[in-house]
Amino acid sequence: MPLRRSTVRGREFGDAMRELLRAAGLTNRAAAELLGWQEAKVSELLNGKEGVSDVDLAKLLGLLRTPPDECDHLMALHHDAHIRDWLQPTGSAAPDRVRTLREHERIASDISGWSMNVVHGLLQVPDYTWHLGLAKPLDELDARVLVENRVVRQTAVLDGQRTISLYLHEQALRLPVGNADVMAEQLHHLLRLSVRPYLTIRLIPTAFGPHAGLAGDFDLLKFKKIPPLVYVESEGANVFLEDQASVGRYETVLKSLDRTALDEVQSRKLITDIIGEEARDDQVAQE
């Protein structure tokens, strides 16, 4: 049977099935023996080969005591695992839409991102994320989940195991989020992060005018063994682009931003200048 091409859906399906097996304390062979299968059948299912029926998948999910919502999600992924590009409606019933991005960031060897209006998610302090969530508007429970998911994501990605290059527009640093204390902590956090050897933060000053990133925020993820992909987050959906022509267009945008942005030293100076300006404005307001 032919092997399916590696896709975002296929990788999420395979990773989720392997995690269920680990949680159940079962190897591929042990699961196969309990179901009366050959071990190769479990391997074929996990690796996305054609020909594994829904009935067989349901038997394995039942053996692994898979929760109903996760079961529905994995059945849907199994049907579409060969399809490239993935539009995930924000209001869909999948258990955790954040995990697709989180899992691909975890295996990425290089991440490049652009954020125009707010500080990039990988760089946000919790209070900043909290106030962004309330502005969406989310209720307090959903805002708390947003903060928790973002902290988990940052912990996994900012570990020095990959190179990260993030481009921010100056207006993202000047947009007031929360109060003056929140903004001060956020800006100082950027300075602390900016000296990490694997992380590059570069700014596009407002004075530079129009730039290549006007279409909106995105992340480009590169890997050692699979083709790169682009992640775009919007109000109604999260989108993963795998078509290499589309990915190439975003690579062109990043090359343009790289030519336009301040270098790292200049970017740190601009952040420091903004901190000083906001401190003076806050002092004036208190007088």
Secondary structure, 3 states (H helix, E strand, C coil): CCECCCCHHHHHHHHHHHHHHHHHCCCHHHHHHHHCCCHHHHHHHHCCECCCCHHHHHHHHHHCCCCHHHHHHHHHHHHHCCCCCEEEECCCCCCCCHHHHHHHHHHCCEEEEEECCCCCHHHCCHHHHHHHHHHCCCCHHHHHHHHHHHHHHHHHHCCCCCEEEEEEEHHHHHCCCCCHHHHHHHHHHHHHHHCCCCEEEEEECHHHCCCCCCCCCEEEEECCCCCCEEEEECCCEEEEECCHHHHHHHHHHHHHHHHHCCCHHHHHHHHHHHHHHHHHHHHHHHC
